[in-house]
């Protein structure tokens, strides 16, 4: 009898021991996963601290679910079709086109639009470019500049102008939180659910145009970048004196055939395959650092973009869309490619200046204000776009 009890005890202890070993193995796997996830998130946040300001905690809402708990895994999963590293294929099949195009209607953050707007200025920006957006708000898109009443003794039309920053999602949880905090403060950010990258710039601009068409119409839209300076009083003065209000697609036209040649090199960030766009040359189009669209053309773009294959070169794509309905771009030297030391009164001429540093935004704004007061308009050339 004692031997039978001993056998039972040995069997019980053996089974319990195996169960204990199995439980300990599972527990160690879970703890390892938690530790790795924590360390990865902590290192990513530390790496981002130099690029973005501190932000207050954000309230819980459905929009933030995408980034809660395991933000990097969930964001990558949601945007894997849009994360386009250098040299990768880009919407190479109709199926991928459908997925990519669907993102123009998906928003993460929406700006306010509570009044009739004459000019919407869309500024493409990256999530991490907090300093660039702040500089623009304090300079050429400040109330001091948008409410200027006269230039060279010429009265500026009292039209409402809005600046909207177009950005995509960041892979960083801390940067995304800071962007949301920034948007809550300024109400001037339109953020989509696509991953922010150069190759998604077409989606970024299309989304802005579609949002404006649906929710914030304006007589004109000016598209620019966050490394540009926009002379808003001169834009409003020119538009107030414009001889026409329709079919305006205006800026620095890429007319030279060599500059319009389609790049087929798959290692280039400007790469476009023959299946995406078969011609060897783009039609003439306006450079993306700054172009002006009248509202009738915004309506055309938002109505036909689904029927024309999307490409990752934003400014060329806008040109392709408008060329398909017979619209020819208008060249204007007022859209200047270079930021150099101009004479004070030259600033009465320029509308958009490209390649402007953060520090130069304040200087250019100050110089423009002085030019409005000190420089006179002696001829009608100031009212012409060429």
Buried (B, 14 or more C-beta within 10 A) or exposed (E): EEEEEEEEEEEEEEEEEEEEEEEEEEEEEEEEEEEEBEEEBEEBBEEBEEBBEEBEEBEEEEBBEBBEEEBBEBBEEBBEBBBBEEEEEBBEEEEBBEEBBEBBEEBBBBBEBEEEBBBBBBBBBBBBBBBBBBBBBBBBBBEEBBEBEEBBEBEBEEBEBBBBBBBBBBBBBBBBBBBBBBBBEBBBBBBBBBBBBBBBBBBBBBBBBBBBBEEBBBBBBBBBBBBBBBBBBBBBBBBBBBEEEEBBBBBBBBEEEEEBEBEEEEEEBBBBBEEBBEEEEBBBBBBBBBBBBBBEBBBBBBEEBEEBBBBBBBBBBBBBBBBEEEBEBBBBEBBBEEBEEBEEBBBBBBBBBBBBEBEBBEEBBEBBBEBBEEBEBEEEEBBEBE
